[in-house]
Amino acid sequence: MILSIQNVVKRYAEHTALAGVSLEIPKGQIFGLLGPNGAGKTSLIRIINQITAPDEGQVIFDGELLQPKHVELIGYLPEERGLYKKMKVGEQLMYLAQLKGLSRTEAQNRLKDWFIRLDIKDWWNKPVDDLSKGMQQKTQFIATVVHEPKLLILDEPFSGFDPINANMLKEEILGLKERGTTILFSTHRMESVEELCDSIALINHSQVVLTGEKEEVRNRYKKDEYAIKFSGALSDTAAFQVVSVDDSGNSAIIKLTQADGTNKAIAALIKQVDLLEFKELIPSFNDIFIQVVEETK
Amino acid sequence: MNKILLVIQREYLTRIQKKSFWIASLLGPILITAIYAVPIWLATQDKEVKRIEVVDESGLFQTADLVDKEVEFKLVNKPVADLKANFAKEGYTALVHLPKDILSNGKDLKIYSEKNLSLSLKSSIERVIEKKVRAVLMKEAGIASEVYEKTQVDVGSETVTVSEKGDETSSSSGGAMILAGVMGLLLYITLLLYGSQVMNGVIEEKSSRIIEVIISSIKPYQLMLGKILGVGMVGLTQFLLWIVLTIGLSQVASKFYQTSPIQQKMEQVKKADPKVAKELNDASPMAEVTKVIESTNIPLVVGGFLFYFLFGYLLYSSLFAAIGSAVESATEAQQFTFIVMLPIIAAFMMAQFTMQDPDSTMAFWASMIPFTSPINMMVRLPYGVPAWELATSMTLLVLGFLACSWISARIYRIGILMYGKKVTVKEMAKWLFYKG
């Protein structure tokens, strides 16, 4: 585990942002932190970044109690991110990299590599004011990863990215994962969760309401429903129930009475109809998200 | 610590790279020099030697009677009517007509000129004529001119301060007052100027949303401290530039002054008569400055200035930083900046009274309370302040700074993360007691 969050409580004057949150984030994964707005994601991220301290509970980073020296091992791209507008891109990144503990020469060498890699060599002396939004996002991303953190925290990283830059970012994230970086990825865009995450945790009303590996969570929420295409007349049997039939009368959704009863269901089906297609309905994370949030209201 | 240095470095370098910094650094000394150089320059321009024609119908005057250091007289024996038409064309500034009965009726003296005469020229002319007329009248009355000379007395005083040990120093109350006023004003301006620079820097970080990235790398108080120290160093750099440039410009200006015709003529007069030379030297502005420098404890005043600037600035700028952290724009900050500016303005107003009476009860308290002491103690210092008072005031100021910076850091760490909420003073007070 790179990060172990144990019973963390954070209270503000008028509300409790985190009411005893526990999470285990395995090394080398892309971990999705999901949840509606105001659920407590940002509060948790700020605690991991040591911007605020928890009122109760503790955070263990790579086997040690979280402490100031760890900021150099963590990279953070906040949702609301900015840059010093009047500073030049190069100077600014040098400053941010040195704040993360890199020496001058180290910072300079690594930044030069990144500038070549992202094909932005001629930006070094440009003031940030002159950059387009996409260019600023690239700059912010470099600032987040230049010190090669063990843990990378990205809060809604894709918001405001155009498709080309979003794709670049996705590839960089996957590249970092390959090189062993753990990525904590906070979002409510479910398509990027499906695409990138290995594990997820869903936070609602200051509590973790769902956590696990992506496939395992999906399996947990499947309802043993199957979409079928057929010709003939369909009716309930001991092996399945018909949930719905569409207007054409050729496709329907059935629910198995037994979790592993696919063979029985198919046997029962082919007695009734000519079966053309039989496919398991796997819930999308969008569905799961909505379902869980509704349930935990 | 290393990270605070990085912040200081960034704050310092980005500020001194700005054009506005250099404009202010250059304009300051130019303005200061101009404030005193221009009037002197204008005065010397005006005082070039004027030529004046004199028609004497009384027959009392000889060329030897008509001598003045700023005016060159020429006796002419022609009808006034003819001269009136031509004196200006011939390069004379004025034409003086002395009537026959000048002795009995001095008011009949007439001066013709093309433009309005300056007051000083008019009085120069009148003085010369008065002198001769008086001499003639005294002679008629049988009074020797030596008697008159002897009755002309000039009372002047020298003020001397006596310390408890009995040491005497020649003091200059006028000079001390000028020094006090200049330093009070300088502190007042810089406290406001650099305090609000700190505030704007905090607002910039918050409104551009860079703040969250920065404080994921360093602690908020480190950022606040780095910013305050960085801006403070910009302030000290500006002082240094102002001092060096002002001295440089003054040198250039005084070169001009020395080569002006009036100054050259004065030098000639000094050479001719050592007694006059001494009088002139005593009356010149340089003599006053020298006297101030001689009678002031320069290391104490300079050291005091640096101390009170540093801690006054630290105290106020930490409060300005707290305000900057709680708001999202400069306009929103205005209502709060007033609270911090009020004591600075009050201190400056008190300083006006302190300057009049540096040993009054009000002056004492104003120079003890940390919010008003930087300006008021600086105003008192040139007049001389007992050591225990100075020590108490300094201790209180340092304690005041520690208290203010503690309060400010507590507000700051919460404020910089607050968005989309109008903050009240009451709420800021609550932040003081928030945990972590």
Interface residues (C-beta under 8 A of the other chain):
Chain A: A13 R46 N49 Q50 I51 T52 A53 P54 D55 P68 V71 I74 Y76 L77 P78 E80 R81 G82 L83 Y84 K85 K86 M87 Y95 L96 Q98 L99 K100 Q140 A143 T144
Chain B: K3 L6 R10 T14 E204 E205 S208 R209 I210 I211 E212 V213 I214 I215 S216 S217 I218 K219 L417 Y419 K430 Y434 K435 G436
